[in-house]
Amino acid sequence: MQLFAEALGAGSPTLILLHGAGANGAVFKPLLRELAWPARVIVPDLRGHGRSPHGKHYGLAQHAADIADLLEPNARVHVVGHSMGGAVGLILASGLFGVSIARVSAFGVKVRWSADELAKNEAFASAPVRWFDTRAAAVERFVRAAGLSSHVRDGDPAVAAGIVEEGHRFRLAADPATVRAGGPPVAAMVASAQAPVRLFCGANDPMVAVEELKLLDPDAFAMEGCGHSPHVEAPDKLAAVIRGSHLVPPI
């Protein structure tokens, strides 16, 4: 799988940013402007999302293997992942992929999945691709599906990467089957990580509560005034969290 990925800068440690389900790497552009990371940065579109090809399988380990192919074996890597991307980061840090992960900062990772939620995901994954007659309708659907409502509008790079036009009709770039990544137990992922892990979420995140995260990471915290997507809601606050990780090299 040859992922689409933007690579910026040089030096160590490498920062890799992993987006959530339905989104693409362009959602991190506001964060990158605030963070001004002075070393190498890699921002991929996960398989089946944005500008990357669709695939047959979308398990978290499949995503992690794709990401490992973007990294040098001896690179010191700080992973920052949102929602599903955070779960991919935890899997990547297991030590099973031949890369050295220095730290995982995962925010908005959903911890509990009900049988009903998983059944709805499977129904969505199995349904035909939904086409829209207008770009505006497709954009509205994209920002809701990616959890970006009220924060991203048409003209944003994330929208450009998230919509595909074919024959004067529009669809989302993301493969509906990508929702099959949900469900594996996050507790096992955290336990298997061979690197320090920090879990956090927005104080108003409807997907996960900080109390759930504290069961897995006693130092988990909530970002006040944020919902599920702090990277677009308050990129300055998220940049401060990443800078506080003590992995950022001096400018």
N, C-alpha and C positions, 0 to 999 in steps of 0.2 A: 504494500500500500504506500504510494508516494503522496504523502500529505502536502497540502499547501501550507507553507509556513513563512512568516516574515522573520528575518534575522537581522538584528541591529547591534552595532557596536562590537567590541572585543574585550577580552580580559575575563578574569574570574572574580567572584562566582557567576556562573550563568544563571539568569533568571528565566524560568519558563512559565508562561501564563496559560492556564487551561480553562476554557470557557465551559458553561453549563449546557444542558440538553437544549437543542433547538436553536442555539445561538451560533456564533462564530468568533474567531479571534479578534475581529475588528471592534468588538465591544470593549476591549481594553485600551483603546486609544486615549480616552480621557485620563485613565490611570497612568499611562506611560508619560503623558505630559506633566502630570503632577509629581511623579516619582523621579524622573530624570535619572534612571539607573545608569551608573557610569561604567558598566561592563557589558558583557554580551547578554542580549535578550532574544528569546525565541518565542514567537507567538503563533501556534498552529491553529488550523481549523481541524478539529477531530474528524475521523472518518465518518462519512455520511452527513457532514455539516458544511455549510458555506461553500468554499471553493475546492474542498477535497472530494475525492471520488466516493461514491457509495460502495458498500461492501456487503458481504454475505452475513457476517457475524458482527455483533455490536456489544459483546461482553466487555466488562471493565478491563479484564486482562488483555483482551484484543486491542483496546485503545492504548493501554500501557505499553504493549509491545511496539505499536506504531510510534509512540513518543520516544521510546528508547532508541529507535533507529535514527532519531534526529540528534542524538547526543553522543559525544565522544566518551569512550570507556573511562577515561581518567578525569573527566570534567567534574568540577565541584558545582552542584546544581541545587538551587533553591526553587522549589515548586510552589507556586501560588495557584490554587484551583478553586473555581466557583461551582458549588452544587455538584453535578455529576463530574465536573473536572476535578473537584477536590477529591472525590472518591478514586478517580483515575490516579491522582497523585499519590494517594495512600498505597494503592496496589503497586505503583512504580517503585515505591520505597521499600518494597518487601525484600530486595536483594536478589530477586529471581531473574532480573532482566539485564544484568551485567553492567549497570550504570551506578555511579556513586551519588546518592541523594543526600545532601547536607541537612535539609530541613523541608518539611511540608507545612504550608500554611493553607488550611482548607476552610472555606467559609460557605455557609448556607447548605451544607451537606445534609440531605434528608436521612434521618436515622431509622424511622419506622415506616414500613409499608404495609397497608392492610391488604387482605385478599381482594377486596373490591377495587382498590387502586391498581393492583397488579392486573386484574382482569380487564379493567378499562384500558390500561396500557397495551395489553395484548390485542384488544379489539381495535385500537387506534393503529397499531403496527400492522395489522392484517388488512386494514381497509384500503381501498384504492386511493391513489394520489388525488388530492383535492385541487381542482383548478378554479381560478378566479377570472372573471371577465375583465376586471379592472385592476390596475396596479394598486390603487388606493385600498381596495378590499384585501389584496394580498399583503400589503404592508400592515394593515390593521391586524390581520391574523398573525403575521410574523412577530410583531412586538408583543402580542399576548402570549404566543407559544413560547417565546424566548424569555418571558418574564420581565420584559422591558417597557411595558405600558407606561405612558406619560413621561418617559425619560428619553426615548429615541423616536425620531420622526424621519419621514422620507427625506433623502438627501444625506443622511448619516451613513458613514462607510459600512456600519454593521448591517444596515438595511440593504445597501447595494449588494453585499455579499450574501444576504439571506433570501433574495428573491430571484427567480429565474423566469425569463420570458421565452415562450415557445409558441410560434404561430399565432401571435396576438393574444395569447392567454398567459396567465401568470400562475406560478406555484411557488411554494417554499422550497428553498434549496435543500433543506434537511430531509433526509430519508425518514418517513414515518416510523420505520422499524428501529430507529435509534432509541426509542423509549424502552426497548427491551433491556437496556442496561440497568434499569432500576430494580432493587430488590435484595441484592446480596447484603449480608450483615456487616454494618460498618464497624461494629466492635471487633470482629475478626480482622478487618483491614488495619485498624489502629494497632492491635496486638502484634500483627506481623511486620509492621513497619520497622525498618532498621535505621531509622533516623528520627530526630526530635520532631514531634507533631504538635501543631497548635490548631485547635478548632475554635471557630467563632461564628457568629451570625449577627444579622441585624436584630435589634431589639423588637422590631415589628415583623419579623420574618414569619409568614404563614406556613412555611414548609417545615420549620424546625424551631424548637425553643432552646434557649441556652441551658435550661435545666437538663434536657436530654443530652446535650453535648458534655456537660460536666460529669456525667456518669462514665464518659470515655476519656475525658481530659479534664482533670480537676481544675486546671487553670483556664478553661474555656471562658469566653466572655462575650458580651453583646455590645454591638456598636449602636449607641443611642441615636435615634432619629432615622434609622435605616430599616428597610424592609429586606427583601430577598436578594437585592442586587446592589450592594454598596459600591461596587466598581463603577456603576453609572449614576447612582444616587448621590454619592459623596466620595468621589475619587480622592479628594484631598485627605479625608480621614483614613481611607484604606492605605494610601501612600505612607501616612504616618505610622500605621501599624506595621507595614513591611519594613520601613526604616528602623523601627524599634526591634527588629529581629536580630540585630547585630551582625548580619551577614552582608550588609551593604558595604562595598569597598569605599575607601575615601576618594573623594573627587580630586 
